[in-house]
Amino acid sequence: MIADIKRHLEASVFVPFSIEMNDGRSIRVPSRDHIGVLIHAVAVEDDAGGVRILASRNISGLTIPVNGREA
């Protein structure tokens, strides 16, 4: 899943997306500036300045909008 996130971040045009967690949470990534990719985790900053470290083993997927709408 980390490789999928990296590919999405490396696209020429950034599209905001959400990281889906195994426990049902959805973590929004509004811009490239809000996420850092580590070897086995990602760090996502929220609008309040808090940071969540998401272990790859707990990530179930990505939700990427298609034609302006959530897929």
Beta strands, then each sheet from edge to edge (+ up, - down):
strand 1: 17-21
strand 2: 26-29
strand 3: 35-37
strand 4: 41-45
strand 5: 51-55
strand 6: 59-63
sheet 1: 2+ 1- 6+
sheet 2: 3+ 4- 5+
end
